[in-house]
Amino acid sequence: MLEADGLDALLVTSRPNIRYLTGFSGSAGVAVVTRGELLLITDFRYDEQARQQCGAVARVEIEGTSVWDRLLRELGTLGRSG
């Protein structure tokens, strides 16, 4: 899908779409889909829940303050682990 549309990544902020892609049912988070990776970033309140619900399908990163700040820090690593 990404390749056909000429995209490198897709940022997902809609809770229903995040749940569909990752299985994560928490109320705070963002997901990024690349050609080789699915990343979920959520805050510290959902650490255990996120790892249980989507640890098998997505890389989970937990942020103590702002998921948006963490997203910016993670952008350079996307696609390197897959």
The first five atom37 places (N, CA, C, CB, O) and aatype in JSON, in Angstrom:
{
  "aatype": [12, 10, 6, 0, 3, 7, 10, 3, 0, 10, 10, 19, 16, 15, 1, 14, 2, 9, 1, 18, 10, 16, 7, 13, 15, 7, 15, 0, 7, 19, 0, 19, 19, 16, 1, 7, 6, 10, 10, 10, 9, 16, 3, 13, 1, 18, 3, 6, 5, 0, 1, 5, 5, 4, 7, 0, 19, 0, 1, 19, 6, 9, 6, 7, 16, 15, 19, 17, 3, 1, 10, 10, 1, 6, 10, 7, 16, 10, 7, 1, 15, 7],
  "atom_mask": [
    [1, 1, 1, 1, 1],
    [1, 1, 1, 1, 1],
    [1, 1, 1, 1, 1],
    [1, 1, 1, 1, 1],
    [1, 1, 1, 1, 1],
    [1, 1, 1, 0, 1],
    [1, 1, 1, 1, 1],
    [1, 1, 1, 1, 1],
    [1, 1, 1, 1, 1],
    [1, 1, 1, 1, 1],
    [1, 1, 1, 1, 1],
    [1, 1, 1, 1, 1],
    [1, 1, 1, 1, 1],
    [1, 1, 1, 1, 1],
    [1, 1, 1, 1, 1],
    [1, 1, 1, 1, 1],
    [1, 1, 1, 1, 1],
    [1, 1, 1, 1, 1],
    [1, 1, 1, 1, 1],
    [1, 1, 1, 1, 1],
    [1, 1, 1, 1, 1],
    [1, 1, 1, 1, 1],
    [1, 1, 1, 0, 1],
    [1, 1, 1, 1, 1],
    [1, 1, 1, 1, 1],
    [1, 1, 1, 0, 1],
    [1, 1, 1, 1, 1],
    [1, 1, 1, 1, 1],
    [1, 1, 1, 0, 1],
    [1, 1, 1, 1, 1],
    [1, 1, 1, 1, 1],
    [1, 1, 1, 1, 1],
    [1, 1, 1, 1, 1],
    [1, 1, 1, 1, 1],
    [1, 1, 1, 1, 1],
    [1, 1, 1, 0, 1],
    [1, 1, 1, 1, 1],
    [1, 1, 1, 1, 1],
    [1, 1, 1, 1, 1],
    [1, 1, 1, 1, 1],
    [1, 1, 1, 1, 1],
    [1, 1, 1, 1, 1],
    [1, 1, 1, 1, 1],
    [1, 1, 1, 1, 1],
    [1, 1, 1, 1, 1],
    [1, 1, 1, 1, 1],
    [1, 1, 1, 1, 1],
    [1, 1, 1, 1, 1],
    [1, 1, 1, 1, 1],
    [1, 1, 1, 1, 1],
    [1, 1, 1, 1, 1],
    [1, 1, 1, 1, 1],
    [1, 1, 1, 1, 1],
    [1, 1, 1, 1, 1],
    [1, 1, 1, 0, 1],
    [1, 1, 1, 1, 1],
    [1, 1, 1, 1, 1],
    [1, 1, 1, 1, 1],
    [1, 1, 1, 1, 1],
    [1, 1, 1, 1, 1],
    [1, 1, 1, 1, 1],
    [1, 1, 1, 1, 1],
    [1, 1, 1, 1, 1],
    [1, 1, 1, 0, 1],
    [1, 1, 1, 1, 1],
    [1, 1, 1, 1, 1],
    [1, 1, 1, 1, 1],
    [1, 1, 1, 1, 1],
    [1, 1, 1, 1, 1],
    [1, 1, 1, 1, 1],
    [1, 1, 1, 1, 1],
    [1, 1, 1, 1, 1],
    [1, 1, 1, 1, 1],
    [1, 1, 1, 1, 1],
    [1, 1, 1, 1, 1],
    [1, 1, 1, 0, 1],
    [1, 1, 1, 1, 1],
    [1, 1, 1, 1, 1],
    [1, 1, 1, 0, 1],
    [1, 1, 1, 1, 1],
    [1, 1, 1, 1, 1],
    [1, 1, 1, 0, 1]
  ],
  "atom_positions": [
    [[0.82, -1.19, 0.0], [0.0, 0.0, 0.0], [0.86, 1.25, 0.0], [-0.93, 0.0, 1.2], [0.65, 2.13, -0.84]],
    [[1.82, 1.36, 0.91], [2.65, 2.56, 0.98], [3.43, 2.77, -0.32], [3.63, 2.47, 2.16], [3.47, 3.87, -0.86]],
    [[4.02, 1.7, -0.8], [4.83, 1.79, -2.01], [3.99, 2.22, -3.22], [5.51, 0.45, -2.29], [4.42, 3.05, -4.01]],
    [[2.8, 1.65, -3.34], [1.93, 1.97, -4.47], [1.53, 3.44, -4.47], [0.69, 1.1, -4.43], [1.31, 4.03, -5.53]],
    [[1.44, 4.02, -3.27], [1.06, 5.42, -3.16], [2.26, 6.36, -3.07], [0.18, 5.62, -1.96], [2.09, 7.57, -2.91]],
    [[3.47, 5.81, -3.16], [4.67, 6.63, -3.11], [4.97, 7.2, -1.73], [0.0, 0.0, 0.0], [5.59, 8.25, -1.61]],
    [[4.53, 6.5, -0.69], [4.72, 6.98, 0.68], [5.83, 6.21, 1.38], [3.42, 6.86, 1.48], [6.03, 5.03, 1.12]],
    [[6.54, 6.89, 2.27], [7.55, 6.23, 3.1], [6.94, 5.73, 4.4], [8.71, 7.18, 3.39], [7.39, 4.72, 4.94]],
    [[5.93, 6.43, 4.91], [5.32, 6.08, 6.19], [3.92, 6.67, 6.25], [6.19, 6.59, 7.37], [3.54, 7.55, 5.48]],
    [[3.16, 6.13, 7.21], [1.8, 6.61, 7.45], [1.66, 6.84, 8.94], [0.73, 5.59, 6.93], [1.9, 5.93, 9.74]],
    [[1.27, 8.04, 9.34], [1.02, 8.38, 10.73], [-0.46, 8.14, 11.03], [1.42, 9.87, 11.03], [-1.33, 8.66, 10.33]],
    [[-0.73, 7.36, 12.06], [-2.11, 7.01, 12.42], [-2.41, 7.59, 13.8], [-2.32, 5.46, 12.39], [-1.74, 7.27, 14.77]],
    [[-3.43, 8.44, 13.87], [-3.8, 9.06, 15.15], [-5.2, 8.69, 15.6], [-3.68, 10.56, 15.03], [-5.55, 8.91, 16.76]],
    [[-5.99, 8.15, 14.74], [-7.37, 7.75, 15.06], [-7.35, 6.51, 15.95], [-8.19, 7.49, 13.77], [-6.75, 5.5, 15.6]],
    [[-8.02, 6.6, 17.1], [-8.02, 5.47, 18.04], [-8.57, 4.18, 17.43], [-8.84, 5.82, 19.26], [-7.97, 3.12, 17.63]],
    [[-9.68, 4.22, 16.68], [-10.15, 2.97, 16.07], [-9.14, 2.38, 15.08], [-11.48, 3.21, 15.35], [-8.99, 1.16, 15.0]],
    [[-8.45, 3.23, 14.34], [-7.46, 2.74, 13.38], [-6.22, 2.19, 14.08], [-7.06, 3.85, 12.4], [-5.64, 1.21, 13.63]],
    [[-5.82, 2.83, 15.18], [-4.69, 2.31, 15.96], [-5.05, 0.94, 16.51], [-4.33, 3.29, 17.12], [-4.23, 0.02, 16.48]],
    [[-6.27, 0.8, 17.02], [-6.68, -0.5, 17.55], [-6.71, -1.56, 16.46], [-8.06, -0.39, 18.22], [-6.28, -2.69, 16.67]],
    [[-7.22, -1.2, 15.29], [-7.27, -2.15, 14.18], [-5.87, -2.62, 13.79], [-7.96, -1.52, 12.96], [-5.65, -3.81, 13.58]],
    [[-4.94, -1.7, 13.71], [-3.58, -2.04, 13.27], [-2.76, -2.77, 14.33], [-2.86, -0.8, 12.87], [-1.99, -3.67, 14.0]],
    [[-2.92, -2.38, 15.6], [-2.03, -2.88, 16.64], [-2.7, -3.74, 17.7], [-1.37, -1.75, 17.3], [-2.03, -4.54, 18.35]],
    [[-4.0, -3.59, 17.89], [-4.69, -4.25, 18.98], [-4.73, -3.43, 20.25], [0.0, 0.0, 0.0], [-5.36, -3.84, 21.23]],
    [[-4.08, -2.27, 20.26], [-4.01, -1.42, 21.45], [-5.33, -0.68, 21.65], [-2.85, -0.41, 21.32], [-5.82, -0.02, 20.74]],
    [[-5.9, -0.81, 22.87], [-7.2, -0.2, 23.13], [-7.14, 0.99, 24.08], [-8.13, -1.23, 23.69], [-8.17, 1.47, 24.54]],
    [[-5.94, 1.47, 24.38], [-5.81, 2.64, 25.25], [-6.29, 3.9, 24.57], [0.0, 0.0, 0.0], [-6.56, 3.92, 23.37]],
    [[-6.4, 4.97, 25.37], [-6.96, 6.21, 24.84], [-5.91, 7.23, 24.42], [-7.86, 6.82, 25.86], [-6.27, 8.32, 23.98]],
    [[-4.63, 6.91, 24.56], [-3.58, 7.87, 24.18], [-2.48, 7.13, 23.43], [-3.01, 8.59, 25.43], [-1.9, 6.17, 23.93]],
    [[-2.2, 7.61, 22.23], [-1.12, 7.0, 21.46], [-1.15, 7.41, 20.01], [0.0, 0.0, 0.0], [-2.14, 7.95, 19.52]],
    [[-0.05, 7.15, 19.35], [0.05, 7.33, 17.9], [0.76, 6.1, 17.35], [0.82, 8.66, 17.54], [1.56, 5.47, 18.03]],
    [[0.46, 5.78, 16.11], [1.11, 4.66, 15.45], [1.72, 5.16, 14.14], [0.11, 3.49, 15.19], [1.19, 6.07, 13.5]],
    [[2.83, 4.55, 13.78], [3.48, 4.85, 12.51], [3.72, 3.54, 11.79], [4.82, 5.64, 12.71], [4.28, 2.6, 12.35]],
    [[3.28, 3.49, 10.54], [3.47, 2.31, 9.7], [4.49, 2.67, 8.63], [2.12, 1.84, 9.06], [4.33, 3.66, 7.92]],
    [[5.54, 1.85, 8.52], [6.48, 1.98, 7.42], [6.44, 0.68, 6.63], [7.93, 2.31, 7.92], [5.69, -0.23, 6.97]],
    [[7.24, 0.58, 5.6], [7.25, -0.66, 4.81], [7.74, -1.85, 5.61], [8.13, -0.48, 3.57], [7.37, -2.99, 5.32]],
    [[8.56, -1.61, 6.63], [9.1, -2.73, 7.39], [8.8, -2.72, 8.87], [0.0, 0.0, 0.0], [9.33, -3.55, 9.61]],
    [[7.97, -1.79, 9.32], [7.79, -1.67, 10.76], [6.46, -1.04, 11.13], [8.92, -0.86, 11.35], [5.9, -0.23, 10.39]],
    [[5.96, -1.44, 12.29], [4.79, -0.83, 12.89], [5.21, -0.37, 14.28], [3.55, -1.82, 12.95], [5.64, -1.18, 15.1]],
    [[5.08, 0.91, 14.55], [5.51, 1.5, 15.81], [4.31, 2.09, 16.52], [6.6, 2.58, 15.57], [3.52, 2.82, 15.92]],
    [[4.18, 1.78, 17.8], [3.17, 2.4, 18.65], [3.88, 3.18, 19.73], [2.2, 1.33, 19.26], [4.76, 2.66, 20.41]],
    [[3.5, 4.44, 19.88], [4.03, 5.28, 20.96], [2.84, 5.66, 21.84], [4.78, 6.56, 20.4], [1.84, 6.18, 21.36]],
    [[2.99, 5.39, 23.12], [1.94, 5.75, 24.07], [2.61, 6.25, 25.34], [1.0, 4.55, 24.36], [3.83, 6.22, 25.47]],
    [[1.8, 6.71, 26.28], [2.4, 7.26, 27.5], [2.51, 6.21, 28.6], [1.59, 8.45, 27.99], [2.01, 5.09, 28.47]],
    [[3.18, 6.6, 29.67], [3.54, 5.69, 30.75], [2.36, 4.98, 31.4], [4.29, 6.43, 31.79], [2.53, 3.91, 31.97]],
    [[1.17, 5.56, 31.33], [0.0, 4.94, 31.93], [-0.36, 3.61, 31.27], [-1.18, 5.88, 31.86], [-0.99, 2.75, 31.89]],
    [[0.04, 3.45, 30.02], [-0.34, 2.27, 29.24], [0.82, 1.32, 28.97], [-0.93, 2.71, 27.93], [0.74, 0.49, 28.07]],
    [[1.89, 1.43, 29.74], [3.08, 0.61, 29.51], [2.74, -0.88, 29.44], [4.1, 0.86, 30.62], [2.97, -1.51, 28.41]],
    [[2.2, -1.43, 30.49], [1.9, -2.86, 30.54], [0.83, -3.24, 29.52], [1.45, -3.25, 31.94], [0.97, -4.25, 28.82]],
    [[-0.22, -2.44, 29.44], [-1.32, -2.74, 28.51], [-0.83, -2.77, 27.07], [-2.44, -1.7, 28.66], [-1.17, -3.69, 26.33]],
    [[-0.05, -1.79, 26.67], [0.42, -1.72, 25.29], [1.3, -2.91, 24.94], [1.18, -0.41, 25.05], [1.17, -3.49, 23.87]],
    [[2.19, -3.27, 25.84], [3.08, -4.41, 25.58], [2.3, -5.71, 25.49], [4.14, -4.51, 26.67], [2.63, -6.58, 24.68]],
    [[1.27, -5.87, 26.31], [0.45, -7.08, 26.27], [-0.41, -7.13, 25.02], [-0.43, -7.17, 27.5], [-0.53, -8.19, 24.39]],
    [[-1.01, -6.02, 24.65], [-1.97, -6.02, 23.55], [-1.31, -6.01, 22.17], [-2.87, -4.84, 23.66], [-1.88, -6.56, 21.23]],
    [[-0.15, -5.41, 22.04], [0.39, -5.3, 20.68], [1.89, -5.54, 20.58], [0.09, -3.95, 20.13], [2.48, -5.31, 19.52]],
    [[2.51, -6.0, 21.64], [3.95, -6.25, 21.6], [4.38, -7.25, 20.56], [0.0, 0.0, 0.0], [5.53, -7.21, 20.1]],
    [[3.49, -8.16, 20.17], [3.84, -9.16, 19.16], [3.77, -8.62, 17.74], [2.94, -10.35, 19.3], [4.39, -9.19, 16.83]],
    [[3.03, -7.54, 17.52], [2.86, -7.03, 16.16], [3.5, -5.66, 15.93], [1.4, -6.94, 15.84], [3.7, -5.25, 14.78]],
    [[3.82, -4.96, 17.01], [4.35, -3.6, 16.86], [5.48, -3.37, 17.85], [3.24, -2.55, 17.06], [5.51, -3.95, 18.93]],
    [[6.4, -2.52, 17.46], [7.4, -2.04, 18.41], [6.71, -1.02, 19.29], [8.67, -1.41, 17.67], [6.08, -0.08, 18.8]],
    [[6.82, -1.2, 20.59], [6.14, -0.33, 21.54], [7.16, 0.58, 22.21], [5.36, -1.15, 22.6], [8.16, 0.1, 22.74]],
    [[6.91, 1.87, 22.18], [7.74, 2.84, 22.86], [6.86, 3.6, 23.84], [8.44, 3.82, 21.85], [5.77, 4.06, 23.49]],
    [[7.34, 3.72, 25.06], [6.59, 4.39, 26.12], [7.25, 5.74, 26.39], [6.54, 3.52, 27.42], [8.47, 5.84, 26.48]],
    [[6.43, 6.76, 26.51], [6.94, 8.12, 26.73], [6.37, 8.66, 28.04], [6.57, 9.06, 25.55], [5.18, 8.5, 28.33]],
    [[7.22, 9.29, 28.82], [6.81, 9.84, 30.11], [6.14, 11.19, 30.02], [0.0, 0.0, 0.0], [5.43, 11.58, 30.95]],
    [[6.35, 11.92, 28.94], [5.77, 13.26, 28.86], [4.89, 13.4, 27.62], [6.87, 14.32, 28.84], [3.66, 13.35, 27.74]],
    [[5.46, 13.58, 26.45], [4.69, 13.86, 25.24], [4.93, 12.81, 24.17], [5.04, 15.25, 24.7], [6.07, 12.59, 23.75]],
    [[3.85, 12.14, 23.73], [4.02, 11.16, 22.65], [4.5, 11.84, 21.37], [2.7, 10.41, 22.39], [5.16, 11.21, 20.55]],
    [[4.18, 13.1, 21.19], [4.6, 13.83, 19.99], [6.09, 14.1, 20.01], [3.83, 15.15, 19.86], [6.76, 13.98, 18.98]],
    [[6.63, 14.45, 21.18], [8.09, 14.63, 21.29], [8.8, 13.31, 21.01], [8.48, 15.16, 22.69], [9.83, 13.29, 20.32]],
    [[8.26, 12.22, 21.54], [8.87, 10.91, 21.31], [8.8, 10.54, 19.84], [8.18, 9.83, 22.16], [9.76, 9.99, 19.29]],
    [[7.68, 10.82, 19.2], [7.54, 10.55, 17.78], [8.64, 11.24, 16.99], [6.16, 11.0, 17.27], [9.26, 10.63, 16.12]],
    [[8.88, 12.5, 17.28], [9.93, 13.23, 16.57], [11.3, 12.59, 16.78], [9.96, 14.69, 17.03], [12.11, 12.55, 15.85]],
    [[11.56, 12.1, 17.99], [12.85, 11.44, 18.26], [12.95, 10.1, 17.54], [13.05, 11.24, 19.76], [14.04, 9.69, 17.16]],
    [[11.84, 9.4, 17.36], [11.84, 8.08, 16.75], [11.87, 8.12, 15.22], [10.63, 7.32, 17.21], [12.2, 7.11, 14.59]],
    [[11.53, 9.23, 14.62], [11.44, 9.29, 13.16], [12.71, 8.82, 12.46], [11.13, 10.7, 12.74], [12.63, 8.17, 11.42]],
    [[13.85, 9.16, 13.01], [15.12, 8.76, 12.38], [15.41, 7.28, 12.47], [0.0, 0.0, 0.0], [16.26, 6.78, 11.74]],
    [[14.73, 6.55, 13.36], [14.99, 5.13, 13.52], [14.02, 4.26, 12.75], [14.94, 4.76, 14.97], [14.26, 3.06, 12.61]],
    [[12.95, 4.82, 12.24], [11.92, 4.03, 11.57], [12.47, 3.3, 10.36], [10.76, 4.92, 11.16], [13.2, 3.86, 9.55]],
    [[12.09, 2.05, 10.25], [12.51, 1.24, 9.12], [13.88, 0.61, 9.26], [0.0, 0.0, 0.0], [14.26, -0.2, 8.42]],
    [[14.61, 0.95, 10.29], [15.96, 0.39, 10.46], [15.96, -0.96, 11.17], [16.82, 1.36, 11.24], [16.9, -1.73, 11.03]],
    [[14.89, -1.24, 11.93], [14.88, -2.49, 12.7], [14.2, -3.64, 11.95], [14.18, -2.27, 14.02], [14.26, -4.79, 12.38]],
    [[13.55, -3.33, 10.82], [12.78, -4.36, 10.13], [13.4, -4.92, 8.97], [0.0, 0.0, 0.0], [12.82, -5.8, 8.32]]
  ]
}
